């Protein structure tokens, strides 16, 4: 899977984020992570594009189609071509 067009917005204290990160680790999925508690630009972009400050949020090609509690396993991880 090409991951250059994917970004995952997270917060360290978010239990849903931990579930997604655990799933990613178990399945060898690597995505750029954006910790909105440490990266104010990422936080601003999340709110601007996603409409709210809610994680986990998966951006695909700069859009935020998946916000909140991602269901795992999810077709989000099968978005290859």
C-alpha positions, -999 to +999 in steps of 0.1 A: +000+000+000+013+034-009+011+057+022+023+090+008-012+103+005-023+092+040-020+110+073-033+099+107-042+126+132-040+114+168-037+124+205-016+103+229-043+100+255-070+088+230-079+052+236-093+049+200-060+062+187-042+035+206-064+008+191-057+021+156-020+023+163-020-012+177-038-025+147-013-007+124+016-022+143+002-057+141-003-054+104+028-036+094+010-005+084+031+027+085+015+061+081+026+096+088+013+105+123+002+140+133+000+145+171-024+174+174-012+180+210+023+187+198+017+201+163-004+232+163-004+234+125-018+198+123-044+207+149-055+238+129-056+218+097-076+190+113-102+216+124-102+234+090-105+203+069-123+179+092-146+205+108-138+196+144-110+187+168-117+150+169-093+121+165-086+096+153-088+111+118-074+096+087-067+121+059-066+107+024-052+129-003-056+159+020-093+152+029-107+139+061-131+112+051-127+091+083-131+109+116-136+094+150-139+058+160-125+038+131-139+003+129-111-023+129-105-041+107-115-014+083-117-010+046-097+022+052-066+000+052-076-015+019-078+017-001-052+006-026-058+017-062 
